[in-house]
Amino acid sequence: MLRPVAIVTTTALLALVAGCASDDSSDDGTVKLTIGTFNEFGYEELIKEWNADNPDIQVTQKKVGTWDDAKENLFTKLASNSGLSDIEAIEGDAMPAILTESDAFVDLSDPELDGRWLEWKAEAATNSDGQMIGYPTDAGPEGMCYRADLLKKAGLPTDRAAVAKRWNTWEDYFADGKKFVAAVDGTAWYDSSQGTSQAMLNQVENPFETDDNTIDVENPELRQVWEAVTGNVDLSTRLSQWGDDWVASFQNDGFATMACPGWMLGVIEGNAEGVKGWDFADVFPGGGGNWGGSFLTVPAQSDHPEEAKEFAAWITAPEQQARAFEAIGAFPSQVDALDAPEVLQASNTFFNDAPIGEILSNRAEAVTVQPYKGPKYSDILQAFQAAVTRVDDGSSTPEQSWKTFVADVERLG
């Protein structure tokens, strides 16, 4: 999810030819690699294991808080031809733009890895020349997270099976939200308008661009998402997702529900440490949806591209993806990991012992739409989220903000 910031086209930021970074090897010949990540990837223990088993290749993780921060660092250092980690994580929505600048990254194609990933995930990281620029780390099938204790205050069902029966459509979900905010003072129905709009966009086949990369934001499906979210601002915290106030809202009963891809489970557990009442339901309004799923790339400026490629292949292997799922709930994108016992049988104590493996597997099967993401997708999404924020904070009416959004997109075109 992108926080609203000044709109700068990704293409302009990526106008470069990658150069060489400074060598990073010790006097004894040990290769020292760095991997740049954001949010939570569940790699801490895996990196320790790699380092213990591979004394000649040592890896250090450089983690920042959000993709916004990682994106700014990535594009700035790509433009200067130096300073990037040997391995850089890329948020899924940014991969179409990355593919247009494939010369800045190492081709990770390897016949031995063919068929390893879900087909649609592999395709999303492969350019028109058949070069694989990123190794998929995870997928993002979505369920619904909720505070059972807060729903109880509103007289709403709290059992996860009962909840799953109530939120089959967005209309049903918003209707319960109106009942909730009428009954419980000081607590919003969902965590942010940005997050809810993102969840809804994940069910639109062509939200911003047609299949030939023509920008089209005047389509009825996008307008429906816009009207649903801006028409229900009273159900939202009106906070920017990933901001400090949003993080604090987990601790002060700021909201009752949120759209939850698997990787969000770890974010919630970290932000809501000590808070009781969280649960996870096997339902997603409107059917299925996939939010996120990142990729590992190797910038061409790395001094150790082969070692970086080796490590990236290892940490995205089925066994490691299953363990990352155990650590933070990042649902595997590896075909062989989907049937792993540690995935299918996984439960989460923090979420009332919810069978998260079974739920996320069901949610993955429910996904029928993968939004088309052209080269401008990430930039247009950023403009869209900025437009949503203007309505949230009261600085603009929905119609005024929509007009500004359309104008911003025209400048991107």
N, C-alpha and C positions, 0 to 999 in steps of 0.2 A: 504494500500500500504506500502511495506516495503522498507526502505532506505537501500542501500548496506552497510552491515557491515560484520564483520568477521562471517563466517559460523559456527554455533554451533548447533548440532542436538538437537531438542526439546526433544527427548526421553531421552538423557543424562541429560538434565536439569531437567527433571521431575522424576528422580529416587529418590523417597522419599516416606515416609509415613507421612501424615500430623499430626501435633501435636496440642497443645492448645495455643491459644493466651492469652494475659493477659486480665483479666476481665475488661469490660468497662461499668460499671453501676454506677450511682450516688448514693449518700447516701440515697436519697428518693425513691430508687427502679426504677428510670427511666433507661430504656435500651438505650444505645447510640450506634447506628449503623453507619458504614461508608460504602460508595459505591464508588468504584474506577472506573472512566470512562476515555475516551480519545476522542479527537476531540470534536464533539458536539452531544449530545444525546437529547437535549431539555428538560432536567429534572429540571431545576432551579425552575420554578414556581410550578411544581408538587411536588417537595420535600417540598417547603414552605407550600403547602396545606396539605400534609401528616402530617407535624410537628404540624400544627395548630389543626388538627383533632385527633391526637394521642399523647397527652402529655406524655404518658408512654413509647413511643418508638420514639426517636428522631434520625433523619438521617442527616448526613453531607456528602456532596459530595467531593471527592478528584479527581480532573480532571487534566490530563496531556495533552500535545499537540498532541501526535500521538500514534498509536498502537505500534510503535517501542519502545517508552518510556515505555508504559504500559507493553509490553511483557517482557522487561528486568527486570522491577520491579517484575512482577508476578513470573517469573521463579526463580529469585534470592531468593525471600522470600518463595516460595514453597520449595526450596532446604534447607533453614534454618529452616523450620517448624514454622515460626512466622512472624508477621508483615504485613500480608495482610489485606485488608479491609474485612468486613463481607460479602460484595457482590462485586464481581469482574466482570467487563465487559470483554468479550472475542471477538476478531474480528473473523468473520466467518471462514476465511481460517485456523485458528488455532484450531478449534473445533475437527477435526479428531485426532490430537495429544493429546488434552485434554482428549478425550474419552478413550484413551489407559491408562490413569492414573486416572481412575474414583474414585479410593479409596481416592484420595486427595480432593474430592468434595462431597458435600451432594447430595443425591438422591432427586431430586425435584419432582418426580412423584406424581401426585394427580389425582385420578379418576374424581374429579369434574372439572378438567381442560382439560380432554380429548376432542379433537376436537376443542380446542380453536384456535390453530394456523394452518396456511397453512401446509398441510401434509408434504411437502418436507422440510419445516423449522423445524418441530418437529423431523423428522427422523434424521436430521443433528446433533441434540443435544441428541440423544438417543443411549446408548451403546448396545452391543450385548446381554446383560442381561435384556434389556428392561427398564433400569434406565434412567430417563431424567436428564441430568447433567446441562443443561442450558435452561433458558426461552428465546425464541427468542424475540428480541426487535423490529426489523424492517426487511424489505426486501429492495433490491436495484435495482429495474427496472431502466433501463437507457434510457434517452433521450439525446439530444445534446444541450449544452449551447453555445451561441455565442455572439459576440459583433457586433450588427447590424451596428453601426457607422463605424467600421473598415471594415466590408464586403462592405459597400457602397463605401469606398475609392478604393476598388479593382474592382468596377463595378459589384459585385456579388449581386444577389437578397438578400433582407433583411427581407422580410415578412416571418413569421414563416411557413406559409402554402407552400410558394414557396421553402423555404429552405428544408422542409420535403420531397419535391418531388425530390430534387437533390442528397440526400445523402443516397440512399437506399442500396448501396454497398460500401465496403471499397475502391474499385477502383474509384468510383465516388467522394468519400470524399477526397482521396489523389489528384485526378485530380484538384478539386477546390483549394486545398491547393497549388498546383504548380502555378496556376493562381494568387493566392493571394500573395505569396511571391515574384513573379515576378513584381507585381504592387505596393506593399507597402514595403518600406524599413524599416528595423529595428524592424519589428514585425513578430513573428513566427506564423505558422498556428495553432498549438496546444500547450498545456501547457507543456507537457513532453512526452518523448518516453516511460517512465515507465507507465504513465497513459493510453496511447493509447495501449500499449501491454497488459496491464491488461484487458482493454475493449475487446480486441480481444480474449484473452484467455478465457474469460467468455462465448465464443461461441464454445469452443472446448470440446467435450464430455470426452476425456481422455487426457488432456494435458501432464501430467507427469507420471501417474500411470494407470495400467490396473485395471479392476474391482477386481482382486485378490491381489491388492497392489504391484504387480510387477512394479518396476520402469522402465519406457520406455520413454526416452527423444529423441530417434532417430526415432520419428514418423513423417509422412509427414505433419500433421496438425500443429504441433508445429513448424516445420521448416518453414512452410508458414507464420506463425505469425512473426517469427524471421526475415525472409527475407523482409517482408513488412515493419517492423518497422526500421530495420537497413538500409534498402534501401531508407528510406525517412527521414533520420536524418536532412536534410536541412529544413524540415517543422517544426521541433521541437525547443523549446527554448534551448534544451540540458541541462535543469536544473533538479535536483533531486526533485521529487514531495515531498512536505512537508518541503523542506529546506527553509532557510531564503530568498535566492534569488528568489525561486519560489513564496513565499508569496509576495515579493516586486513586482514581475512581474504583479500582478493584478493592481497595481497602476500606472505603467509606460507603458501601452499599450504593454506589453510583448508578448501577443498572442491573437488570435482571436476566438478560439473555444476550446472546451474540452468535453470529454465524461462525462455525468452527471447522476449518480444515484441520487435519491431524496435527500439523506443526503448531497450531494455535494452542493446543492443550498444554504444551510446555510453557508457552508464554503466560497463559492464565495461571498455571500453578506457581510460576515464579513471582508474578505480580500480586497474586492473591494469597501469598503464604500466610498461614494461620487462619484464613477465612474458611468457615464451614458452610456446607450447603450446596456446593457445586455438583452438577450431574451432566450427563451427556446422552442425548436422545438420538435414536436411529430414525431420523427424519430430516428432510430439507425442503422448505417450501418450494413448490413448483417442480419437484422431482429430484434431479441430481444436479450437482455442480462441482466443478474442480477449481480451487483457488490456489494458485501458486505451484510450487515445485521448482526448485532452482537447478542450476547447472554449475559444473566446475570447468573453467577454461584455463589454458596455459598461455599467457601473453608471450608473443614472440620475443620480447625484450628479455626474457629469462635467460640467465647464463647456463641453466641446467634443464633444458626442455625435456630431455629423455627421462631423467629422474623424476621430474615433476609429473610427466605423463604416467609413469609407473605408479607413483603414489596416488594420483587421481583415479586410476583404474582400480587400485586396491581398495580405496576407501569408499568407492561406489559399487563394489562387488556385492552380490546378494547377501553374503554373511554379514558384511559390515552395515548394509542398509537395514537388515533385520535388527541389529544391535542399536543403531541410531533410533529406530522406531521404539525400542524398549526404553531408550534414554529420554526421548522428548516427544514421541508420538508422530514423528515424520514418516508418513506412509510410504512404503517402498515404491520405486518405479522400476525395479528389477523383476522380471517375470518369475524367476525362481524363488524370490523372496516372498512372493505373495502367498505361497502355501507353507511357509515356514511356521512350525509350531509356536515359536516365540512371537509371531505376528498374529496368527489366527486365535491363539489362546490368551492373548494379552488382556489384562484388566488394569484399571488404574484406581488405586485407593483414594486419591484426592477427589476423584469424580464419583464418589459413592460406589466404588468397585465396579464401575461401568465396564462392560466387555468391549473395550475400545477396538480391539482387533476385529472382532466380528462386525461391529457397527461400521467401521471404516471400510471393511471389505464389501459390505452391503451397499454402502454409499458409493463406492467406486463402481459397482455394477449398475448403479442407477444413473450414472453420467451418460447422457446421450448427445450432448452438444459440447463441442470444443470451439470457443469463439475464435474467429479468424483474427490473427494478429499480424498486421503488416508492419513495415519499417517505422511508421509513425505512431503505432499503437501506444507505446509508453508515454510519449509526449502528449498525445490527445487525452489519455487517461489522466495525466497530471492536470491538464486544463479542466477536465470534467470535475475532478475532485476539488479543484480550487473554486469552481462554480458552485458546487454543493456547499462548500464552506461559507461562501458569501451569504447564502440563504440561511445557514445555521446561525451565523453570528449576527444576523439582522442588518448587515450592511447593504443588502440588495434584496429586491423582491425576486421570486422565481422567474418571472418573465424578463426582468432586467438582467439577471445573472445569466439566463440562457442566451440572450442576445450577445452578452460579453463573451461567453464561451464560444459561440459561433464565430465571432470576430477573431478571437484568439486562434481558433483552428484555421481560419482562412490565412492568417499570417504564417502558420506552420506549413501550409500547403506549398 
